[in-house]
Amino acid sequence: MGVPDELAERMSMAEQHEYLHTKFSRRTMIRGGTVTLGAVVGGAFVPGAVAQAATPTRTFPATESVDGALVAPFGRHLAYGNDARTEMTVSWQVPVAVKKPFIRIGARPWDLSRKIEAEVRTLYTPAGVGASADHTQYYLHAKLSHLRPGQTYYYGVGHQGFDPAEPHLAGTLGTFTTAPAHKKPFTFTAFGDQGVGYHGLANDSLLLGQNPAFHLHAGDIAYADPAGQGKSADTGFDSRVWDQFLAQTESVAKSVPWMVSYGNHDMEAWYSPNGYGGEEARFTLPDNGPDKKHLPGVYSFVHGNTAIISLDPNDVSFEIPANLGISGGTQTTWFEGQLKKYRAAKDIDFIIVFFHHCAYCTSTAHASEGGVRQEWVPLFEKYTVDLIINGHNHQYERTDVIKGDKVAKKLPIGGTAYPETEGVVYVTAGAAGRSLYAFSAPDSYEGHLNEQESVASFINTKDGKVNETVAWSRVRYLNYSFLRVDVEPAAKGHYAKLKVSGIAETGDRIDHFTVARRAK
């Protein structure tokens, strides 16, 4: 991205952002060097109410809008709001500037009379900041509220000249379903490190077949920055990769909330001091985290009897320290508050935490992150978190039940863990599409067992890599895969269950285990 290697080595993400905006002249900045957000309105879906209009804003160089009839929206993706029962954001993209973008929504596909204007977020990337010439991207967002729990809605997105209510555009309609008001069985899926390519597309082709209520993407989303070292040196950064990614995932994300957390490849220094300005233009996530300014990817939501918490491990990473300490400790304080709240909530049985860097993994590439072990593992254990989902290492690995950095209980394929009394299970599901890494021990998975009592690995600490020999690596699968979790509520006093399965790109099951907890 234009920062010399020798400088990038010593700079934080914020320092790289400042360097880039100093390097590119004042004239360049005036032409649109930063992400500019439109008025955060988007309208509210309130029966009988008139939605307020959002005023599209634009960063220079200005582009005259073309005939809207010639422009089709693409890259639709959904995200829950703070209340997954009543709030949903629909986001999409257009290739050029359009006039009066909007969403239509209704309970039936033939009744889309409710029309809500959309917010426009324009992202400008000048030549020299990456691999392309001057490039402008147009992202649109419609934030819907006052929805009914457990209700399926039909929607269409458009703009002046392109109205999805027209009969010939009926094929562009999408649907979404809000979270239920009460405990009900449901399924969700998860992975990390997808990017753009055949294997990412192949995994997406299997996701819809799982009928997930939502999908968790545990960081390293599109790989517009292929280096992922939190450095702005010219590493082939190309913002247009996001266009490809959003088009690729649309088959799933247009109907399944695609809930992301941020990894090391998601820090893009040009757009904002924290590196996340680009993501803030592309995604609208729940804003109930501790620090929207520094950590927009930290949030929580509830679906049925399950609380989901997204964390940002760039804040605690010793391995890739570009954003190390960015929250000043507020993320960990907030996180513990969330754990206390959800453990005390009478309707919440399970707490699932997802984020990018792994606390426990034996990959020969990144292995384990000492910052996560230091900051968050004690909280996982104190509040008996039911499942940890990570990416970062491009493979599938699942641990035994761990407590105090040791095996508290062996968890064979098909086994059951009881976190209230035993410990925590960690799953690395980072084989969503990018090139695979390696293990130091043989693969061992369902139908192909090759168990090892000890595995050589390492942990990234503030003083560098430290070798360790571990006994907790129970399942290892070095090929493309994702995670499926079936949530089964239960009557009070009986065991509610998380039935967790590792699914290969081929559709074969490579792992399964159960997490059980007495229902409240």
C-alpha positions as CSV (number, residue, x, y, z in Angstrom):
1,M,0.0,0.0,0.0
2,G,2.9,2.4,-0.4
3,V,4.7,2.3,3.0
4,P,8.4,1.1,2.7
5,D,9.0,-2.2,4.3
6,E,11.6,-0.9,6.8
7,L,9.0,1.6,8.1
8,A,6.0,-0.7,8.1
9,E,7.9,-3.1,10.3
10,R,8.0,-0.4,13.1
11,M,4.6,1.3,12.5
12,S,1.3,0.6,14.1
13,M,-1.8,0.6,11.9
14,A,-2.6,4.2,12.9
15,E,0.9,5.3,12.0
16,Q,0.7,3.7,8.6
17,H,-2.6,5.4,8.0
18,E,-1.1,8.8,8.8
19,Y,1.9,8.1,6.6
20,L,-0.2,7.2,3.6
21,H,-2.4,10.3,4.0
22,T,0.7,12.4,4.2
23,K,2.4,10.8,1.2
24,F,-0.7,11.3,-0.9
25,S,-1.0,15.0,-1.4
26,R,-3.6,17.3,0.1
27,R,-5.2,17.3,-3.3
28,T,-5.5,13.5,-3.3
29,M,-7.1,13.6,0.1
30,I,-9.6,16.2,-1.0
31,R,-10.4,13.9,-3.9
32,G,-11.6,11.2,-1.5
33,G,-8.8,9.7,0.6
34,T,-11.0,8.5,3.3
35,V,-14.2,6.5,3.6
36,T,-17.2,8.8,3.7
37,L,-20.4,7.6,5.3
38,G,-23.8,8.8,4.3
39,A,-26.3,9.9,6.9
40,V,-27.0,6.8,9.0
41,V,-30.6,6.7,8.5
42,G,-31.6,3.8,6.2
43,G,-35.2,4.0,7.4
44,A,-37.1,1.8,9.9
45,F,-39.6,-0.8,8.9
46,V,-42.5,0.4,10.8
47,P,-46.0,-0.6,9.5
48,G,-47.8,2.5,8.5
49,A,-44.9,4.8,9.0
50,V,-43.1,6.9,6.4
51,A,-39.4,6.2,6.3
52,Q,-36.9,9.1,6.3
53,A,-34.7,9.4,3.3
54,A,-31.0,9.1,3.5
55,T,-28.9,11.6,1.5
56,P,-26.3,9.7,-0.6
57,T,-22.8,11.2,-0.1
58,R,-20.0,10.8,-2.4
59,T,-16.2,11.1,-2.2
60,F,-14.4,12.6,-5.2
61,P,-13.6,12.0,-7.9
62,A,-17.2,12.5,-8.6
63,T,-18.9,10.1,-11.0
64,E,-22.0,11.1,-12.8
65,S,-24.7,8.5,-12.3
66,V,-25.8,6.5,-15.3
67,D,-29.2,5.3,-16.4
68,G,-30.3,3.2,-13.5
69,A,-32.1,0.7,-15.8
70,L,-28.6,-0.4,-16.9
71,V,-27.3,-1.1,-13.4
72,A,-28.1,-4.1,-11.3
73,P,-27.3,-4.4,-7.6
74,F,-25.1,-7.3,-6.5
75,G,-23.3,-8.6,-3.4
76,R,-26.4,-8.7,-1.2
77,H,-25.5,-9.6,2.4
78,L,-27.5,-9.6,5.7
79,A,-26.5,-8.9,9.3
80,Y,-28.5,-9.0,12.5
81,G,-28.9,-5.8,14.4
82,N,-28.5,-5.5,18.2
83,D,-31.8,-7.4,18.6
84,A,-31.7,-10.4,16.2
85,R,-35.5,-10.9,16.8
86,T,-36.5,-7.5,15.4
87,E,-33.6,-5.9,13.5
88,M,-31.9,-6.8,10.3
89,T,-29.6,-4.8,7.9
90,V,-29.7,-5.6,4.2
91,S,-26.5,-4.4,2.4
92,W,-25.5,-4.5,-1.2
93,Q,-23.3,-2.9,-3.9
94,V,-23.6,-1.2,-7.2
95,P,-20.8,-0.9,-9.7
96,V,-21.4,2.9,-10.4
97,A,-23.2,5.7,-8.7
98,V,-27.0,5.5,-8.9
99,K,-29.9,7.8,-7.8
100,K,-32.2,7.2,-4.9
101,P,-31.3,3.6,-3.8
102,F,-33.9,1.8,-1.8
103,I,-35.2,-1.4,-0.4
104,R,-38.7,-2.8,-0.7
105,I,-39.9,-5.2,2.0
106,G,-43.0,-7.2,2.8
107,A,-44.4,-10.4,4.3
108,R,-45.2,-11.7,0.8
109,P,-43.4,-11.5,-2.5
110,W,-46.3,-9.9,-4.3
111,D,-46.7,-7.2,-1.5
112,L,-43.6,-5.0,-1.5
113,S,-45.3,-1.7,-1.1
114,R,-43.1,-0.6,1.8
115,K,-40.2,1.3,0.3
116,I,-37.3,2.5,2.5
117,E,-34.5,4.6,1.2
118,A,-30.9,3.3,1.7
119,E,-27.8,4.8,3.0
120,V,-24.8,5.1,0.6
121,R,-21.2,4.6,1.7
122,T,-18.7,5.5,-0.9
123,L,-15.2,4.1,-0.7
124,Y,-12.4,5.7,-2.8
125,T,-9.0,4.1,-3.3
126,P,-6.5,6.1,-5.3
127,A,-3.9,4.7,-7.6
128,G,-0.8,3.9,-5.7
129,V,-2.7,2.5,-2.7
130,G,-2.6,-1.1,-4.0
131,A,-2.7,-2.8,-7.3
132,S,-5.5,-0.9,-9.2
133,A,-5.9,2.5,-10.7
134,D,-8.2,5.0,-9.0
135,H,-11.2,2.9,-7.9
136,T,-14.5,3.9,-6.3
137,Q,-16.9,1.4,-4.7
138,Y,-20.5,2.1,-3.7
139,Y,-22.0,0.2,-0.8
140,L,-25.6,0.6,0.2
141,H,-27.3,-0.3,3.5
142,A,-30.9,-0.4,4.7
143,K,-31.3,-0.9,8.4
144,L,-34.7,-2.5,9.3
145,S,-36.2,-2.4,12.7
146,H,-39.6,-3.2,14.4
147,L,-39.7,-6.5,12.6
148,R,-41.6,-9.5,14.0
149,P,-39.6,-12.3,15.7
150,G,-39.4,-15.6,13.8
151,Q,-41.0,-14.0,10.7
152,T,-39.8,-14.5,7.1
153,Y,-39.7,-11.4,5.0
154,Y,-39.3,-10.8,1.3
155,Y,-37.2,-8.0,0.0
156,G,-35.9,-6.4,-3.1
157,V,-33.2,-3.8,-3.5
158,G,-33.1,-1.2,-6.2
159,H,-32.7,2.5,-7.3
160,Q,-34.1,4.9,-9.7
161,G,-34.6,3.0,-13.0
162,F,-34.4,-0.5,-11.3
163,D,-37.4,-1.4,-9.2
164,P,-37.6,-5.0,-7.9
165,A,-41.4,-4.7,-7.7
166,E,-41.5,-4.8,-11.5
167,P,-42.6,-8.3,-12.7
168,H,-39.6,-8.8,-14.9
169,L,-37.3,-8.3,-11.9
170,A,-39.1,-10.7,-9.6
171,G,-36.1,-13.1,-9.8
172,T,-34.0,-10.5,-7.9
173,L,-36.0,-10.8,-4.7
174,G,-34.5,-12.3,-1.5
175,T,-35.8,-13.4,1.8
176,F,-34.6,-13.4,5.5
177,T,-36.0,-14.7,8.7
178,T,-35.6,-13.0,12.1
179,A,-34.6,-14.8,15.2
180,P,-37.4,-16.4,17.3
181,A,-38.8,-14.9,20.4
182,H,-38.4,-18.1,22.3
183,K,-36.2,-21.1,22.5
184,K,-36.4,-23.3,19.4
185,P,-34.0,-25.7,17.7
186,F,-31.8,-24.2,15.0
187,T,-28.6,-24.7,13.1
188,F,-25.8,-22.3,12.3
189,T,-22.6,-22.7,10.3
190,A,-19.1,-21.2,10.7
191,F,-15.7,-20.9,9.1
192,G,-12.8,-18.5,8.7
193,D,-10.3,-17.6,6.0
194,Q,-12.4,-17.9,2.9
195,G,-11.3,-15.4,0.2
196,V,-12.2,-15.7,-3.4
197,G,-11.8,-18.9,-5.4
198,Y,-13.1,-22.3,-6.3
199,H,-12.9,-23.8,-2.8
200,G,-14.6,-20.8,-1.2
201,L,-17.4,-21.2,-3.7
202,A,-17.6,-24.9,-3.1
203,N,-18.0,-24.4,0.6
204,D,-20.7,-21.8,0.0
205,S,-22.5,-24.3,-2.2
206,L,-22.9,-26.6,0.8
207,L,-23.9,-24.0,3.4
208,L,-27.4,-23.4,2.2
209,G,-28.0,-27.1,2.4
210,Q,-27.5,-27.0,6.1
211,N,-30.4,-24.6,6.4
212,P,-28.5,-22.3,8.8
213,A,-30.2,-19.5,10.8
214,F,-27.0,-17.5,10.5
215,H,-23.3,-17.9,9.5
216,L,-20.2,-16.9,11.4
217,H,-17.1,-15.8,9.4
218,A,-14.2,-15.9,11.9
219,G,-12.0,-13.3,10.2
220,D,-9.8,-13.0,7.1
221,I,-12.8,-12.4,4.9
222,A,-11.9,-11.4,1.3
223,Y,-8.1,-11.2,1.3
224,A,-7.9,-7.9,-0.6
225,D,-4.7,-7.6,1.4
226,P,-3.0,-10.9,0.6
227,A,0.0,-10.4,3.0
228,G,-2.0,-10.0,6.2
229,Q,0.9,-8.8,8.3
230,G,-0.7,-5.5,9.3
231,K,1.9,-3.7,7.1
232,S,1.1,-1.2,4.4
233,A,4.0,-2.1,2.1
234,D,3.1,-2.7,-1.5
235,T,1.8,-6.3,-1.1
236,G,-0.7,-6.5,-3.9
237,F,-3.6,-4.9,-2.0
238,D,-6.6,-4.7,-4.3
239,S,-9.9,-3.3,-3.0
240,R,-11.7,-4.8,-6.0
241,V,-11.3,-8.3,-4.5
242,W,-14.1,-7.3,-2.2
243,D,-16.4,-6.9,-5.2
244,Q,-15.6,-10.5,-6.2
245,F,-16.0,-11.8,-2.6
246,L,-19.4,-10.2,-2.1
247,A,-20.6,-11.5,-5.4
248,Q,-19.3,-15.0,-4.5
249,T,-21.0,-15.1,-1.1
250,E,-24.3,-13.6,-2.3
251,S,-25.9,-17.0,-2.9
252,V,-25.8,-17.6,0.9
253,A,-25.6,-14.1,2.4
254,K,-28.7,-12.7,0.7
255,S,-30.8,-15.0,2.9
256,V,-28.6,-16.0,5.8
257,P,-27.1,-13.3,8.1
258,W,-23.4,-13.3,7.5
259,M,-21.9,-12.3,10.8
260,V,-18.2,-11.4,10.5
261,S,-15.3,-10.8,12.9
262,Y,-12.0,-9.3,11.8
263,G,-8.7,-10.9,11.2
264,N,-5.2,-9.8,10.3
265,H,-6.0,-9.7,6.5
266,D,-8.9,-7.4,7.3
267,M,-6.7,-4.5,8.5
268,E,-6.4,-2.0,5.5
269,A,-4.4,1.0,6.6
270,W,-5.5,3.5,3.9
271,Y,-9.1,3.9,5.0
272,S,-8.9,4.6,8.8
273,P,-6.4,4.6,11.6
274,N,-7.7,1.3,13.0
275,G,-7.5,-0.4,9.5
276,Y,-11.2,-1.2,9.5
277,G,-12.7,1.8,7.6
278,G,-13.1,-0.3,4.5
279,E,-15.0,-3.0,6.5
280,E,-17.2,-0.3,8.0
281,A,-18.2,0.8,4.5
282,R,-19.0,-2.8,3.5
283,F,-20.7,-4.2,6.6
284,T,-23.2,-3.0,9.1
285,L,-22.8,-5.1,12.3
286,P,-24.4,-4.8,15.7
287,D,-23.1,-1.7,17.4
288,N,-23.3,-2.9,21.0
289,G,-19.6,-3.4,21.5
290,P,-17.2,-1.5,23.8
291,D,-15.7,0.9,21.3
292,K,-17.2,1.4,17.9
293,K,-14.4,3.8,16.9
294,H,-11.6,1.4,17.4
295,L,-13.2,-2.1,17.4
296,P,-16.2,-2.1,15.1
297,G,-16.0,-5.9,14.8
298,V,-16.7,-6.5,18.5
299,Y,-20.3,-7.2,19.3
300,S,-22.8,-9.7,20.5
301,F,-26.3,-11.0,19.6
302,V,-28.7,-13.7,20.9
303,H,-30.5,-16.3,18.8
304,G,-32.9,-18.4,20.8
305,N,-31.1,-19.9,23.8
306,T,-27.7,-19.0,22.5
307,A,-25.5,-15.9,22.9
308,I,-22.9,-15.3,20.3
309,I,-19.9,-13.0,21.0
310,S,-17.5,-11.7,18.3
311,L,-14.1,-10.5,19.5
312,D,-11.1,-8.8,17.8
313,P,-7.9,-10.6,18.5
314,N,-5.8,-8.1,16.6
315,D,-6.1,-6.1,19.8
316,V,-4.2,-8.8,21.8
317,S,-2.0,-10.5,19.1
318,F,1.7,-10.8,19.8
319,E,2.3,-12.5,16.4
320,I,0.9,-9.6,14.3
321,P,1.0,-6.5,16.6
322,A,-0.2,-3.8,14.2
323,N,-3.2,-3.1,16.4
324,L,-1.9,-4.6,19.6
325,G,-3.4,-2.8,22.6
326,I,-5.7,-0.6,20.4
327,S,-8.6,-0.9,22.9
328,G,-6.5,-0.1,26.0
329,G,-8.1,-3.1,27.7
330,T,-11.7,-2.0,27.2
331,Q,-12.4,-5.0,25.0
332,T,-11.5,-7.5,27.7
333,T,-13.5,-5.6,30.3
334,W,-16.5,-5.5,28.0
335,F,-16.2,-9.1,27.2
336,E,-16.2,-10.2,30.9
337,G,-19.3,-8.0,31.3
338,Q,-21.0,-9.8,28.5
339,L,-20.1,-13.2,29.9
340,K,-21.5,-12.2,33.3
341,K,-24.7,-10.9,31.7
342,Y,-25.4,-13.9,29.6
343,R,-24.5,-16.5,32.3
344,A,-27.1,-14.7,34.6
345,A,-29.8,-14.5,31.9
346,K,-32.6,-16.9,32.5
347,D,-33.2,-17.7,28.9
348,I,-29.6,-18.2,27.8
349,D,-28.1,-21.7,28.0
350,F,-25.1,-21.5,25.7
351,I,-22.4,-18.9,25.1
352,I,-20.3,-19.3,21.9
353,V,-17.4,-17.0,21.2
354,F,-15.8,-16.6,17.7
355,F,-12.8,-14.7,16.6
356,H,-9.8,-15.1,14.3
357,H,-6.5,-16.0,16.1
358,C,-6.3,-19.4,17.8
359,A,-5.7,-20.0,21.5
360,Y,-5.0,-23.6,20.8
361,C,-3.8,-24.9,17.4
362,T,-0.9,-27.0,16.2
363,S,-0.6,-25.6,12.6
364,T,3.0,-25.2,11.4
365,A,2.0,-21.7,10.2
366,H,0.6,-19.6,13.0
367,A,-0.1,-22.3,15.7
368,S,-1.3,-20.7,19.0
369,E,-1.6,-17.0,20.0
370,G,-0.2,-16.2,23.4
371,G,-2.1,-13.0,23.6
372,V,-5.4,-14.8,23.4
373,R,-4.3,-17.3,26.0
374,Q,-3.2,-14.5,28.3
375,E,-6.2,-12.2,28.0
376,W,-9.2,-14.4,27.3
377,V,-8.7,-18.0,28.1
378,P,-9.0,-17.4,31.9
379,L,-12.4,-15.8,31.1
380,F,-13.5,-18.7,28.9
381,E,-12.8,-21.0,31.8
382,K,-14.2,-18.8,34.6
383,Y,-17.5,-18.4,32.8
384,T,-17.5,-21.9,31.3
385,V,-17.9,-20.8,27.7
386,D,-19.4,-23.6,25.7
387,L,-17.6,-23.4,22.4
388,I,-14.7,-21.3,20.9
389,I,-14.6,-21.0,17.1
390,N,-11.4,-19.7,15.4
391,G,-9.8,-19.3,11.9
392,H,-6.3,-18.0,11.1
393,N,-4.9,-21.5,10.6
394,H,-6.0,-22.9,7.3
395,Q,-7.1,-26.4,8.4
396,Y,-9.6,-28.1,10.7
397,E,-8.5,-28.9,14.2
398,R,-10.5,-29.7,17.3
399,T,-9.1,-29.9,20.9
400,D,-10.0,-32.1,23.8
401,V,-11.7,-30.4,26.7
402,I,-9.1,-28.0,28.1
403,K,-8.7,-26.3,31.4
404,G,-5.6,-24.6,32.8
405,D,-3.7,-25.2,29.5
406,K,-4.0,-29.0,30.0
407,V,-6.4,-31.8,28.9
408,A,-9.2,-31.9,31.4
409,K,-10.9,-34.7,29.5
410,K,-10.2,-36.5,26.3
411,L,-13.0,-35.9,23.8
412,P,-13.1,-38.6,21.2
413,I,-15.1,-38.2,18.0
414,G,-18.7,-38.7,19.0
415,G,-18.0,-37.8,22.7
416,T,-19.8,-35.3,25.0
417,A,-18.3,-32.4,26.9
418,Y,-19.9,-30.8,30.0
419,P,-18.4,-27.3,30.2
420,E,-20.0,-26.5,33.5
421,T,-17.7,-29.0,35.3
422,E,-15.0,-29.9,32.8
423,G,-13.6,-27.2,30.6
424,V,-13.7,-25.6,27.2
425,V,-13.5,-27.1,23.6
426,Y,-11.7,-25.1,20.9
427,V,-12.3,-25.6,17.1
428,T,-10.2,-24.1,14.4
429,A,-12.3,-24.0,11.2
430,G,-10.0,-22.0,9.0
431,A,-10.2,-24.1,5.8
432,A,-12.9,-22.2,4.1
433,G,-11.1,-21.5,0.8
434,R,-7.6,-20.1,1.0
435,S,-4.5,-22.3,0.4
436,L,-4.0,-24.9,3.1
437,Y,-1.3,-25.0,5.8
438,A,0.2,-28.1,7.4
439,F,0.3,-30.1,10.6
440,S,3.4,-31.5,12.3
441,A,1.4,-34.6,13.1
442,P,-0.7,-36.9,10.8
443,D,-4.3,-36.2,10.0
444,S,-6.8,-37.9,12.4
445,Y,-10.5,-37.5,11.7
446,E,-13.7,-39.5,11.5
447,G,-13.1,-42.7,9.5
448,H,-9.4,-42.0,9.4
449,L,-8.1,-42.1,13.0
450,N,-4.4,-41.7,13.7
451,E,-4.3,-40.4,17.2
452,Q,-1.1,-39.0,18.7
453,E,-0.6,-38.7,22.4
454,S,1.7,-35.7,21.9
455,V,2.1,-33.2,19.1
456,A,5.0,-30.7,18.6
457,S,3.9,-27.1,18.2
458,F,4.6,-23.5,19.3
459,I,2.9,-20.5,20.8
460,N,3.5,-16.8,19.8
461,T,4.5,-14.8,22.8
462,K,5.6,-11.2,23.3
463,D,9.2,-12.5,23.2
464,G,8.6,-14.5,20.0
465,K,7.8,-18.2,19.2
466,V,8.1,-20.6,22.1
467,N,8.0,-24.4,21.3
468,E,5.6,-26.6,23.2
469,T,4.5,-30.2,23.1
470,V,0.8,-30.6,23.5
471,A,-1.6,-33.5,24.3
472,W,-4.9,-31.7,23.4
473,S,-4.9,-32.0,19.6
474,R,-7.7,-34.5,19.1
475,V,-8.9,-34.1,15.5
476,R,-6.9,-32.8,12.6
477,Y,-8.1,-32.6,8.9
478,L,-6.0,-30.9,6.3
479,N,-8.5,-30.1,3.6
480,Y,-11.3,-27.6,2.9
481,S,-14.2,-27.7,5.4
482,F,-16.6,-25.8,7.6
483,L,-18.4,-26.2,10.9
484,R,-22.1,-27.0,11.4
485,V,-23.7,-26.6,14.9
486,D,-27.2,-27.9,15.7
487,V,-28.6,-26.3,18.8
488,E,-31.2,-28.3,20.7
489,P,-33.0,-26.6,23.6
490,A,-34.4,-28.6,26.5
491,A,-36.8,-28.3,29.4
492,K,-35.5,-26.7,32.6
493,G,-33.1,-29.1,34.4
494,H,-32.6,-31.3,31.3
495,Y,-29.6,-31.2,29.1
496,A,-29.7,-28.7,26.2
497,K,-27.2,-29.7,23.5
498,L,-24.8,-28.3,20.9
499,K,-24.3,-31.0,18.3
500,V,-21.1,-29.9,16.5
501,S,-20.0,-31.4,13.2
502,G,-17.0,-30.7,11.0
503,I,-18.1,-31.0,7.3
504,A,-15.6,-31.4,4.4
505,E,-16.0,-29.7,1.1
506,T,-17.0,-33.1,-0.3
507,G,-20.0,-33.1,2.1
508,D,-18.4,-35.9,4.3
509,R,-18.5,-35.5,8.0
510,I,-14.9,-35.4,9.5
511,D,-15.8,-34.8,13.2
512,H,-18.7,-34.7,15.5
513,F,-19.1,-34.1,19.2
514,T,-21.7,-32.8,21.7
515,V,-21.6,-30.0,24.2
516,A,-24.3,-30.5,26.9
517,R,-25.5,-28.1,29.6
518,R,-28.4,-28.2,32.0
519,A,-31.1,-25.8,30.6
520,K,-32.3,-23.0,32.8
